[in-house]
Amino acid sequence: VALTQLRVIGARLGLETIVARGDDARLNFRAGAAPRLARLTVAMDEVQFAAEVRRTQPLVLRLQRLGGIDLLAGLVRALSRAAAEPS
């Protein structure tokens, strides 16, 4: 279920691929995608993930789970928040 949610949410954010292994993940965005980095950063902090920009064009982020909930649940929660329309 989490993988399906990640595909749907990821498509809204412009994600091309998500690779998750252990407590680490890599998010590869499509060329031309312009995710809101400030929103992504806040969302990742809330689920206790450290984010490192590996490349800027196209954007590639490396995430490391520091604690809190498991990796897939944290990704779903953080990416859902980042994709939500501002209130």
C-alpha positions as CSV (number, residue, x, y, z in Angstrom):
1,V,0.0,0.0,0.0
2,A,2.8,2.4,0.9
3,L,4.5,1.9,-2.5
4,T,1.3,2.7,-4.3
5,Q,0.8,5.9,-2.2
6,L,4.4,6.9,-3.0
7,R,3.9,6.5,-6.7
8,V,0.8,8.7,-6.7
9,I,2.2,11.4,-4.4
10,G,5.6,11.2,-6.2
11,A,3.9,11.9,-9.6
12,R,2.4,15.1,-8.2
13,L,5.8,16.2,-7.0
14,G,7.7,15.3,-10.2
15,L,9.5,12.3,-8.8
16,E,10.9,9.9,-11.4
17,T,12.2,7.2,-9.0
18,I,12.4,6.4,-5.3
19,V,15.0,3.9,-4.1
20,A,14.6,2.8,-0.5
21,R,17.0,0.5,1.3
22,G,17.3,0.0,5.1
23,D,17.2,3.5,6.6
24,D,18.3,5.3,3.4
25,A,16.4,6.5,0.4
26,R,17.2,8.4,-2.8
27,L,14.6,10.6,-4.6
28,N,15.2,11.3,-8.2
29,F,13.1,14.1,-9.7
30,R,12.3,14.4,-13.4
31,A,14.2,17.0,-15.5
32,G,12.2,20.2,-15.3
33,A,10.5,19.3,-12.0
34,A,10.5,22.2,-9.5
35,P,9.6,20.9,-6.1
36,R,9.3,23.4,-3.3
37,L,12.5,22.6,-1.4
38,A,11.5,24.6,1.7
39,R,8.3,22.5,2.0
40,L,10.3,19.3,1.4
41,T,12.8,20.2,4.1
42,V,10.2,21.0,6.7
43,A,8.3,17.7,5.9
44,M,11.5,15.7,6.1
45,D,12.5,17.3,9.5
46,E,9.0,16.4,10.9
47,V,9.6,12.7,10.2
48,Q,13.2,12.8,11.4
49,F,14.9,12.4,8.0
50,A,18.2,14.1,7.1
51,A,18.2,15.3,3.5
52,E,21.3,15.9,1.3
53,V,21.2,17.4,-2.2
54,R,23.2,15.1,-4.4
55,R,22.5,16.9,-7.6
56,T,20.5,20.0,-8.5
57,Q,19.5,19.4,-12.1
58,P,17.6,17.2,-12.2
59,L,17.2,17.3,-8.4
60,V,18.4,14.2,-6.5
61,L,18.0,13.9,-2.8
62,R,19.6,11.4,-0.4
63,L,17.6,10.8,2.7
64,Q,18.6,9.1,5.9
65,R,16.2,8.1,8.6
66,L,17.4,9.4,12.0
67,G,14.6,8.0,14.1
68,G,10.8,8.1,14.4
69,I,8.6,6.0,12.2
70,D,9.9,3.5,9.6
71,L,11.2,4.7,6.2
72,L,8.3,4.0,3.9
73,A,5.7,5.4,6.3
74,G,7.9,8.5,6.9
75,L,8.3,9.0,3.1
76,V,4.5,8.8,2.6
77,R,3.8,11.3,5.4
78,A,6.6,13.7,4.3
79,L,5.8,13.6,0.6
80,S,2.1,14.0,1.3
81,R,2.7,17.1,3.3
82,A,5.1,18.5,0.7
83,A,2.5,17.9,-2.1
84,A,-0.4,19.4,-0.2
85,E,-1.8,22.7,-1.3
86,P,-0.9,25.5,1.0
87,S,-3.7,26.5,3.3
